[in-house]
Amino acid sequence: MEKINEAIKYYTYKREGLLNFINSKNDLTVEEIIENAEELSILEYKITALQVALEN
């Protein structure tokens, strides 16, 4: 259970860093937006899966 909580913290930290990066840029290319959105989607999926595992 502790490992799950640590993983959630880690992925949440990574998500916040990515969101801050995206929000701080005014000149992202389409490719950069797509790449960052894909990475954000993966992080969101991992966080959700870990939260579900924690509840069970």
C-alpha positions, -999 to 999 in steps of 0.1 A, spaced: 0 0 0 29 24 8 44 17 -26 12 26 -43 10 58 -24 46 66 -34 38 59 -70 8 81 -69 29 109 -55 56 104 -81 32 104 -111 12 134 -96 45 153 -93 54 144 -129 19 155 -141 21 188 -123 55 195 -139 42 186 -173 12 209 -168 33 237 -157 56 233 -187 26 233 -211 9 262 -195 41 283 -194 47 280 -231 31 303 -257 49 289 -287 44 251 -286 42 234 -320 15 210 -329 39 181 -325 49 193 -290 12 197 -280 5 162 -292 35 147 -275 28 164 -242 -8 155 -244 1 119 -249 24 119 -220 -2 136 -198 -27 110 -208 -4 82 -198 3 98 -165 -34 103 -158 -41 67 -167 -14 55 -143 -26 77 -115 -62 65 -120 -51 28 -121 -31 32 -89 -60 50 -71 -83 21 -81 -58 -4 -69 -55 15 -36 -93 14 -31 -94 -24 -36 
